[in-house]
Amino acid sequence: MSEHSYKAVVFDFNGTLFQDSDFNEEAWRRFLHKTFHASVDDADFMRFFHGRPNSFIFSHYMGRELTPEEVHHLSEDGKEALYRSLVLEHPERLTLTEGAPELLDRLKAADVPVSIATAAGRGNMDFYFEHLGIGRWFDYDTNIIYNDGKLPGKPEPDIYLKSFEKIGSAPEETIVVEDALLGLESAERAGAGMIVGIDPAGTNGLNSVAGVDHVIASFKDWQDSWVMA
């Protein structure tokens, strides 16, 4: 397919539209140390954590499936509460990825459908609406798929397939933007027409990941011709 043929864009959120990977990793480290006396190295975060729903990670450490109530408690009263407090300690970081607001404005002006497909839960999404102003481009009813416990997490393709369906875009006509290895695999398995990896530090080796068509450091590197021919 020509690069001038894509009709919609689906964005991962954490590490893609919001550069918060260090906050998430620090929150996980503190939470896992306190709760399970466990430690995680940097390689494990890229390979195992980023893109996974909390329920998967909690179940791994507890050695059993958890009830929705248990997952909610461990998330909202534990790991995510810690994550949000870490973010709020750095108000200067409460901005979308460089170039993202301008890109989203251009896509909106051109009537290009956009969506968020994220492993984040409702509590964190509400936090982003409050502190990052994403309601300018997104709302729950029309173009957000978040982790509500009903879909398998990445690298399964379901979250992207559901997102394509929600905005009425065929997979092969849709660009997906991702930062995590599991998310990139999810997008490829969902049949995304183009996959763009975002790697601000240039250290994640996304150029060598199967299925990735382009790698950008920020949304200032985005090519409007990919979707607005």
Residue frames as qw, qx, qy, qz and C-alpha x, y, z in Angstrom:
[[0.000, 0.886, 0.463, 0.000, 0.00, 0.00, 0.00],
 [0.342, 0.608, -0.043, 0.716, 1.21, 3.50, -0.75],
 [0.353, -0.246, -0.512, 0.743, 2.27, 5.59, 2.23],
 [0.165, -0.041, -0.058, -0.984, -0.26, 8.18, 1.00],
 [0.490, -0.256, -0.673, -0.490, -3.20, 5.83, 1.55],
 [0.309, -0.241, -0.796, 0.460, -3.54, 5.64, 5.33],
 [0.239, -0.616, -0.440, -0.607, -6.79, 6.99, 6.69],
 [0.612, -0.741, -0.091, -0.260, -6.48, 6.96, 10.50],
 [0.344, 0.484, -0.638, 0.490, -3.95, 6.97, 13.34],
 [0.790, -0.548, -0.246, -0.122, -4.05, 4.99, 16.58],
 [0.158, 0.673, -0.531, 0.491, -1.68, 5.97, 19.37],
 [0.664, -0.306, -0.577, 0.364, -0.44, 4.04, 22.34],
 [0.227, -0.936, -0.101, -0.250, -0.34, 6.43, 25.29],
 [0.599, -0.749, 0.248, 0.138, 2.34, 5.78, 27.92],
 [0.589, -0.328, 0.521, 0.524, 5.79, 6.24, 26.43],
 [0.396, 0.419, 0.601, 0.554, 4.18, 7.42, 23.18],
 [0.019, -0.805, -0.296, -0.513, 1.94, 10.45, 23.68],
 [0.441, -0.852, 0.161, -0.233, 3.25, 10.93, 27.23],
 [0.593, 0.444, -0.588, 0.326, 6.91, 10.34, 28.10],
 [0.579, -0.600, 0.280, -0.476, 6.46, 8.74, 31.49],
 [0.870, 0.096, -0.482, 0.027, 8.30, 5.43, 31.24],
 [0.339, 0.308, -0.633, 0.624, 10.72, 6.37, 34.02],
 [0.450, -0.286, 0.340, -0.775, 7.82, 7.20, 36.35],
 [0.905, -0.042, -0.182, -0.382, 6.10, 3.91, 35.57],
 [0.747, 0.225, -0.569, 0.259, 9.29, 1.94, 36.09],
 [0.083, 0.335, -0.587, 0.732, 10.09, 3.65, 39.38],
 [0.657, -0.225, 0.177, -0.697, 6.54, 3.07, 40.63],
 [0.928, 0.042, -0.337, -0.153, 6.76, -0.61, 39.70],
 [0.530, 0.317, -0.632, 0.467, 10.14, -0.97, 41.41],
 [0.187, -0.306, 0.514, -0.780, 8.89, 0.57, 44.65],
 [0.787, -0.114, 0.027, -0.606, 5.60, -1.32, 44.56],
 [0.888, 0.133, -0.439, -0.041, 7.15, -4.72, 43.81],
 [0.359, 0.334, -0.661, 0.568, 9.86, -4.27, 46.42],
 [0.345, -0.251, 0.448, -0.786, 7.33, -3.32, 49.09],
 [0.814, -0.003, 0.055, -0.578, 4.65, -5.85, 48.16],
 [0.983, 0.143, -0.100, -0.059, 6.58, -8.87, 46.87],
 [0.538, -0.669, 0.433, 0.274, 10.21, -8.16, 47.89],
 [0.779, 0.339, 0.412, 0.330, 11.01, -8.42, 44.17],
 [0.119, -0.669, 0.262, 0.686, 13.29, -6.43, 41.88],
 [0.707, 0.610, 0.353, 0.062, 13.16, -5.78, 38.13],
 [0.444, -0.338, 0.333, 0.760, 15.98, -4.80, 35.76],
 [0.249, 0.534, -0.161, -0.792, 15.75, -2.46, 32.77],
 [0.169, 0.146, -0.843, -0.490, 15.65, -5.29, 30.22],
 [0.033, 0.355, 0.919, -0.169, 12.66, -6.87, 31.98],
 [0.231, 0.575, 0.306, -0.723, 10.68, -3.63, 31.71],
 [0.313, 0.440, -0.468, -0.700, 11.07, -3.53, 27.93],
 [0.243, 0.102, -0.926, -0.269, 10.47, -7.26, 27.45],
 [0.233, -0.303, -0.912, 0.148, 7.80, -8.00, 30.04],
 [0.050, -0.504, -0.550, 0.664, 6.16, -4.92, 31.59],
 [0.160, 0.378, -0.111, -0.905, 5.53, -2.12, 29.08],
 [0.451, 0.062, -0.567, -0.687, 2.20, -2.71, 27.37],
 [0.349, -0.212, -0.910, 0.065, 0.99, -5.39, 29.78],
 [0.482, -0.654, -0.209, -0.545, -2.15, -4.84, 31.87],
 [0.231, -0.557, 0.602, -0.524, -1.59, -4.70, 35.61],
 [0.893, -0.155, 0.197, -0.375, -3.67, -7.85, 36.10],
 [0.883, 0.345, -0.297, 0.117, -1.12, -9.89, 34.15],
 [0.313, 0.555, -0.556, 0.533, 1.81, -8.59, 36.20],
 [0.516, -0.433, 0.445, -0.590, 0.05, -9.00, 39.55],
 [0.967, -0.003, 0.031, -0.252, -0.97, -12.55, 38.66],
 [0.715, 0.461, -0.456, 0.261, 2.60, -13.38, 37.67],
 [0.098, 0.496, -0.611, 0.608, 3.96, -12.32, 41.06],
 [0.604, -0.257, 0.439, -0.613, 1.13, -13.85, 43.08],
 [0.031, -0.176, 0.976, 0.126, 1.11, -17.11, 41.13],
 [0.201, 0.459, 0.858, -0.115, -2.64, -17.11, 40.53],
 [0.011, 0.547, 0.469, 0.693, -5.44, -15.29, 38.78],
 [0.051, -0.172, -0.478, 0.860, -6.76, -12.33, 40.74],
 [0.137, 0.714, 0.682, -0.082, -10.33, -11.16, 41.10],
 [0.226, 0.708, 0.233, 0.627, -11.26, -7.80, 39.55],
 [0.439, -0.883, -0.092, -0.139, -11.56, -6.41, 43.08],
 [0.772, -0.433, 0.146, 0.442, -8.03, -7.52, 43.94],
 [0.564, 0.327, 0.277, 0.706, -6.64, -6.03, 40.76],
 [0.033, -0.855, -0.218, -0.469, -8.44, -2.74, 41.39],
 [0.601, -0.795, -0.006, 0.077, -7.10, -2.56, 44.96],
 [0.754, -0.248, 0.230, 0.563, -3.51, -3.35, 44.02],
 [0.425, 0.492, 0.321, 0.689, -3.69, -0.87, 41.13],
 [0.076, -0.815, -0.217, -0.532, -5.55, 2.12, 42.47],
 [0.582, -0.808, 0.050, -0.083, -4.41, 1.91, 46.10],
 [0.803, -0.356, 0.288, 0.382, -0.96, 0.66, 45.24],
 [0.607, 0.023, 0.398, 0.688, 1.03, 0.91, 42.05],
 [0.237, 0.646, 0.416, 0.595, -1.00, 3.55, 40.16],
 [0.332, -0.927, -0.177, 0.002, -1.46, 5.79, 43.18],
 [0.630, -0.516, 0.229, 0.534, 2.31, 5.73, 43.58],
 [0.504, 0.286, 0.466, 0.669, 2.83, 6.40, 39.86],
 [0.048, 0.845, 0.367, 0.387, 0.50, 9.40, 39.86],
 [0.460, -0.863, -0.027, 0.206, 2.17, 10.88, 42.94],
 [0.638, -0.237, 0.339, 0.649, 5.57, 10.57, 41.24],
 [0.341, 0.543, 0.458, 0.616, 4.26, 12.37, 38.15],
 [0.172, -0.923, -0.284, -0.196, 2.76, 15.17, 40.24],
 [0.607, -0.637, 0.069, 0.470, 6.13, 15.71, 41.91],
 [0.390, -0.181, 0.450, 0.783, 7.41, 16.85, 38.50],
 [0.391, 0.729, 0.412, -0.383, 4.81, 19.28, 37.11],
 [0.119, 0.686, -0.432, -0.573, 7.28, 20.41, 34.43],
 [0.119, -0.138, 0.932, 0.313, 6.93, 16.93, 32.91],
 [0.400, 0.481, 0.714, -0.315, 3.14, 17.14, 32.60],
 [0.364, 0.603, -0.260, -0.661, 3.18, 17.76, 28.87],
 [0.915, 0.326, 0.223, -0.080, 2.49, 15.60, 25.85],
 [0.745, -0.080, 0.379, 0.544, 5.42, 14.34, 23.79],
 [0.083, -0.535, 0.241, 0.805, 7.15, 17.03, 21.74],
 [0.165, 0.143, -0.621, -0.753, 5.13, 17.80, 18.63],
 [0.017, 0.324, 0.946, -0.012, 2.09, 15.77, 19.70],
 [0.187, 0.636, 0.472, -0.582, -0.36, 18.64, 20.35],
 [0.211, 0.551, -0.334, -0.735, 0.48, 20.23, 17.00],
 [0.100, 0.071, -0.915, -0.384, 0.11, 16.90, 15.18],
 [0.080, 0.440, 0.866, -0.224, -3.20, 16.12, 16.87],
 [0.218, 0.646, 0.183, -0.709, -4.47, 19.59, 15.93],
 [0.210, 0.403, -0.596, -0.663, -3.52, 19.01, 12.29],
 [0.050, -0.120, -0.979, -0.157, -5.16, 15.59, 12.22],
 [0.142, 0.557, 0.675, -0.463, -8.32, 17.03, 13.78],
 [0.226, 0.609, -0.083, -0.755, -8.43, 19.88, 11.29],
 [0.260, 0.306, -0.743, -0.536, -8.07, 17.39, 8.43],
 [0.826, -0.057, 0.085, -0.554, -10.84, 15.14, 9.87],
 [0.533, 0.302, -0.790, 0.041, -8.42, 12.21, 10.23],
 [0.818, -0.488, -0.167, -0.255, -9.83, 9.71, 12.77],
 [0.246, 0.501, -0.704, 0.440, -7.54, 9.16, 15.76],
 [0.831, -0.448, -0.240, -0.225, -7.69, 6.87, 18.76],
 [0.142, -0.612, 0.707, -0.325, -5.82, 5.86, 21.90],
 [0.915, -0.091, -0.370, -0.132, -5.25, 2.16, 22.58],
 [0.048, 0.637, -0.588, 0.496, -3.65, 1.78, 25.98],
 [0.610, -0.159, -0.752, 0.192, -2.97, -0.69, 28.76],
 [0.011, -0.149, 0.437, -0.887, -3.63, 2.12, 31.24],
 [0.103, -0.495, -0.849, 0.151, -6.72, 1.83, 33.41],
 [0.043, -0.821, -0.445, -0.356, -9.57, 4.30, 33.86],
 [0.477, -0.797, -0.151, 0.337, -8.00, 5.94, 36.91],
 [0.486, -0.312, 0.302, 0.759, -4.90, 6.92, 34.99],
 [0.230, 0.464, 0.559, 0.647, -6.88, 8.00, 31.93],
 [0.215, -0.895, -0.386, -0.060, -8.98, 10.30, 34.14],
 [0.529, -0.633, 0.075, 0.560, -5.69, 11.66, 35.49],
 [0.423, 0.022, 0.462, 0.779, -4.49, 12.42, 31.93],
 [0.044, 0.740, 0.530, 0.412, -7.74, 14.17, 31.07],
 [0.369, -0.887, -0.225, 0.161, -7.31, 16.37, 34.15],
 [0.476, -0.702, 0.224, 0.480, -3.60, 17.14, 33.87],
 [0.415, -0.150, 0.599, 0.668, -2.74, 16.77, 30.18],
 [0.365, 0.514, 0.041, -0.775, -5.86, 18.18, 28.55],
 [0.154, -0.066, 0.883, 0.438, -6.37, 15.25, 26.18],
 [0.338, 0.580, 0.681, -0.292, -10.09, 15.97, 26.03],
 [0.190, 0.655, -0.227, -0.695, -9.20, 18.42, 23.27],
 [0.366, 0.384, -0.704, -0.471, -8.86, 15.41, 20.92],
 [0.355, -0.015, -0.934, -0.027, -10.16, 12.29, 22.69],
 [0.568, -0.274, 0.303, -0.715, -13.17, 11.07, 24.65],
 [0.388, -0.144, 0.890, -0.191, -14.23, 7.75, 26.11],
 [0.687, 0.407, 0.448, -0.402, -17.29, 7.32, 23.93],
 [0.678, 0.703, -0.031, -0.214, -15.70, 7.74, 20.51],
 [0.671, 0.627, -0.359, 0.165, -11.95, 7.12, 20.40],
 [0.133, -0.611, 0.706, -0.333, -10.35, 5.64, 23.52],
 [0.909, -0.128, -0.386, -0.095, -9.78, 1.97, 24.29],
 [0.114, -0.650, 0.614, -0.433, -8.29, 1.52, 27.76],
 [0.335, 0.067, -0.926, 0.161, -7.74, -1.43, 30.05],
 [0.596, -0.309, 0.096, -0.735, -11.18, -2.22, 31.48],
 [0.442, -0.255, 0.824, -0.248, -10.32, -5.85, 32.26],
 [0.793, 0.351, 0.352, -0.353, -12.36, -7.19, 29.34],
 [0.723, 0.647, -0.240, -0.031, -9.64, -7.47, 26.68],
 [0.887, -0.189, 0.029, 0.420, -6.39, -9.43, 26.77],
 [0.181, -0.880, 0.178, 0.403, -3.38, -7.19, 27.00],
 [0.522, 0.744, -0.412, -0.073, -0.65, -6.58, 24.48],
 [0.014, -0.344, 0.608, 0.715, 0.99, -8.41, 22.67],
 [0.344, 0.460, 0.818, 0.027, -2.43, -9.88, 21.83],
 [0.155, 0.206, 0.406, 0.877, -3.95, -7.85, 18.97],
 [0.094, -0.656, -0.749, -0.008, -7.37, -7.31, 20.54],
 [0.162, -0.710, -0.261, 0.633, -6.86, -3.80, 21.88],
 [0.050, -0.339, 0.417, 0.842, -5.80, -2.52, 18.47],
 [0.032, -0.301, -0.844, -0.444, -8.51, -4.40, 16.62],
 [0.123, -0.717, -0.643, 0.239, -11.08, -2.90, 18.99],
 [0.136, -0.620, -0.003, 0.773, -9.61, 0.55, 18.47],
 [0.044, -0.050, 0.650, 0.757, -9.75, 0.23, 14.67],
 [0.093, -0.511, -0.831, -0.198, -13.37, -0.86, 14.97],
 [0.154, -0.693, -0.479, 0.516, -14.26, 2.02, 17.27],
 [0.020, 0.620, -0.139, -0.772, -13.10, 4.67, 14.80],
 [0.737, 0.561, 0.292, -0.239, -14.34, 2.76, 11.74],
 [0.244, 0.771, -0.533, -0.248, -10.95, 2.24, 10.14],
 [0.976, 0.154, -0.154, 0.005, -9.74, -0.95, 8.45],
 [0.744, -0.531, 0.210, 0.346, -6.45, -2.24, 9.91],
 [0.689, 0.170, 0.342, 0.615, -4.62, -1.94, 6.61],
 [0.182, 0.780, 0.233, 0.551, -5.67, 1.73, 6.35],
 [0.490, -0.863, -0.055, -0.110, -4.45, 2.63, 9.83],
 [0.419, 0.542, -0.516, 0.514, -1.13, 3.84, 11.26],
 [0.749, -0.616, -0.239, 0.056, -0.21, 2.69, 14.77],
 [0.218, 0.722, -0.431, 0.496, 2.33, 4.58, 16.89],
 [0.883, -0.442, -0.160, 0.000, 4.00, 2.59, 19.70],
 [0.009, 0.814, -0.539, 0.214, 7.07, 2.65, 21.93],
 [0.595, -0.402, 0.659, -0.223, 7.03, -0.81, 23.55],
 [0.071, 0.261, -0.914, -0.303, 8.11, -4.14, 22.11],
 [0.220, 0.310, 0.904, -0.197, 4.90, -5.84, 23.23],
 [0.358, 0.673, 0.280, -0.583, 2.83, -3.03, 21.74],
 [0.240, 0.549, -0.564, -0.569, 4.66, -3.19, 18.44],
 [0.034, -0.021, 0.990, 0.137, 3.99, -6.92, 18.28],
 [0.292, 0.501, 0.693, -0.428, 0.33, -6.28, 19.10],
 [0.346, 0.674, -0.071, -0.649, 0.05, -3.74, 16.26],
 [0.163, 0.377, -0.798, -0.442, 1.68, -6.09, 13.78],
 [0.109, 0.166, 0.978, -0.062, -0.60, -8.97, 14.78],
 [0.317, 0.609, 0.491, -0.536, -3.58, -6.65, 14.36],
 [0.557, 0.458, 0.547, 0.425, -2.56, -6.02, 10.75],
 [0.026, -0.861, -0.079, 0.502, -1.83, -2.29, 11.03],
 [0.681, 0.706, 0.118, 0.158, -1.01, -0.81, 7.63],
 [0.422, 0.627, -0.357, 0.548, 1.95, 1.15, 8.98],
 [0.719, -0.605, -0.262, 0.220, 3.73, 0.88, 12.33],
 [0.237, 0.768, -0.250, 0.539, 5.71, 3.84, 13.64],
 [0.722, -0.367, -0.417, 0.412, 7.99, 3.32, 16.61],
 [0.044, -0.913, 0.092, -0.395, 8.75, 6.26, 18.87],
 [0.841, -0.235, -0.212, 0.438, 12.07, 6.24, 20.69],
 [0.023, -0.995, 0.025, -0.099, 13.08, 9.67, 22.05],
 [0.486, -0.730, 0.449, 0.173, 16.39, 8.47, 23.47],
 [0.627, 0.596, -0.463, -0.195, 17.23, 6.30, 20.48],
 [0.131, -0.492, 0.833, -0.217, 18.22, 3.45, 22.78],
 [0.733, 0.013, 0.530, -0.426, 15.48, 0.86, 22.32],
 [0.212, -0.218, 0.860, 0.410, 16.62, -0.58, 18.99],
 [0.591, 0.456, 0.480, -0.461, 13.20, -0.21, 17.38],
 [0.402, 0.619, -0.444, -0.508, 14.69, 0.02, 13.89],
 [0.165, 0.291, -0.933, -0.131, 15.46, -3.69, 14.09],
 [0.450, 0.150, 0.737, -0.481, 12.01, -4.78, 15.32],
 [0.146, 0.223, 0.857, 0.442, 10.02, -6.81, 12.79],
 [0.045, 0.712, 0.690, 0.121, 7.11, -4.90, 11.27],
 [0.171, -0.785, -0.156, 0.574, 8.28, -1.41, 12.23],
 [0.573, 0.674, 0.316, 0.343, 8.19, 0.86, 9.18],
 [0.229, 0.721, -0.141, 0.639, 9.58, 4.09, 10.65],
 [0.585, -0.478, -0.446, 0.480, 11.14, 5.21, 13.93],
 [0.068, 0.803, 0.059, 0.589, 10.78, 8.79, 15.18],
 [0.382, 0.030, -0.560, 0.734, 12.34, 10.58, 18.13],
 [0.149, 0.395, 0.482, -0.768, 9.33, 12.86, 18.63],
 [0.443, 0.653, 0.613, -0.038, 6.24, 13.92, 16.75],
 [0.097, 0.820, -0.216, -0.521, 8.23, 16.74, 15.21],
 [0.164, -0.333, 0.822, 0.431, 9.62, 13.97, 12.98],
 [0.537, 0.417, 0.708, -0.192, 6.15, 12.93, 11.80],
 [0.074, -0.065, 0.587, 0.803, 5.52, 13.11, 8.05],
 [0.493, 0.337, 0.324, -0.734, 2.05, 14.49, 7.30],
 [0.500, 0.347, -0.572, -0.550, 2.18, 12.79, 3.90],
 [0.014, 0.056, -0.992, 0.113, 1.79, 9.44, 5.68],
 [0.104, 0.470, 0.837, -0.261, -1.87, 10.19, 6.33],
 [0.236, 0.797, 0.275, -0.483, -2.79, 13.53, 4.74],
 [0.496, 0.070, 0.563, 0.658, -1.95, 13.19, 1.05]]
